[in-house]
Structure formats: C-alpha cells, structure tokens
C-alpha cells in the first residue's frame, strides 16, 4: 500500500497524521521521539513490520516478529497533562472496537493496557508523556497487536499467555481503522462530552470490571473485585476485607474459581 493509499483511507479531523513505514526499527515509540525533536509534523505515525527492541510497560520487552501490527502515533495533548493516563484507555478502546468491527473476534481489555482474546494477551498499548522540541506536551501511543504472528517465534513463557488474531485481516486496514478510531475519540474527550463517554466505553469493553483480581503492587499484593476506574484512569478495587483501594500502577491478574485467592 502506497503512502497516498494510506492517506485516502484516513478519515481524521482532529489528527493530522503523516505516516512513515519501515521494514524494521528498534522501537516505533523511539522513532516517534526522534521525529518530535527533528520534524515539524504535528502527528507523525510510525508503522513497522517488526521491532528489534519493542517496549512494554515497566521497561519490559515486547517481542515483535513479522506478522504483527507495530504502530506509534504522536498525539499533541489538549487535555491537562495530569489526565494523560486516560489516553491509554482511549487508545485501548479504539483498538478493541476496531478488532471487533473488522473481525468476528470478541476482543476485550484488561486494565490498564492489555488487549485480550479468550483471556490470553493478543496486544498491548504503551503511552509515554513527552515534550517536543518546542516544549509542547505529547503522548506517544505505541500499539502492538499479534495479527498473524507465528507464535512459535515467541519465547515459551510468552506463548503460554499469548495468542494471535489468526485472521486474514489486513494489518494496513487495521492500522487505519485504529487511527480513525483514536481521532474520533480525541474529539469526544476534548469536547463537551468530555471524559465520561470515554470511561463508559472502556468499562463496557473491559474484561476486568466486575472480575475477581489479584493486583501486584510491586512490594505487596491485594486481591478483590474490580469496581471501575476513576476520572484519571486508576482502577478501583474492593478488597476482600471490604476496603476500597485506588490503584494507579500495578499488574492485574484475572482470577478463576480454581485460583487460591478467588
């Protein structure tokens, strides 16, 4: 697909994306950071066939062989910087809605940034708050989705918890659909409808809300039921002792009836 074909399929009003395609990069997020320092483009987009040093949350590595979608977009921030974590939920909603609309696959979201199919990870989102060369705030939204990834190329421990879409879906079509979805949701979150519509959509697509969960906080763990999210995207958990806890950063595990803490 040529650059002109990409631009024809984009139906963006809020974003002014310029797409840059690569066969391989270290990290699409890192390439975007370079563009923000050296380019006048408002919303550069980087798409790669593979990443050699793909990144996930908490400095984890995202294994990125050929067959997946690896995309990053620079979003000029027009909401308060303290509300920027909401963009993880916004981008996640755009990704899951795109998968559902383009396939028959019932994907869902796990707080804060995982895309799941049949309770296995099929994708993830990494949002980073940065400054461009002029001192303007941007959120770089990095997206990785296993579309037709050869799962045998992933490490055994990753294979155990992951899956792919196993779809004839075009990676290019999925990318454009997601970008259009991000664009329309930015208009919503920045307009009169505000934050509430984005939070409601995320909760409707969430596989975490209402679920018994275990949350690893780093130095401790809590378990209970996920009740919802706050206006800045934090997770509200009702612990088994009745205490209500707000989780800003943590790893969530969805529990099953056979689990010890269920």
Order of alpha helices (4+ residues) and beta strands (2+ residues): alpha-beta-alpha-beta-beta-alpha-beta-beta-beta-beta-alpha-alpha-alpha-beta-beta-beta-beta-beta
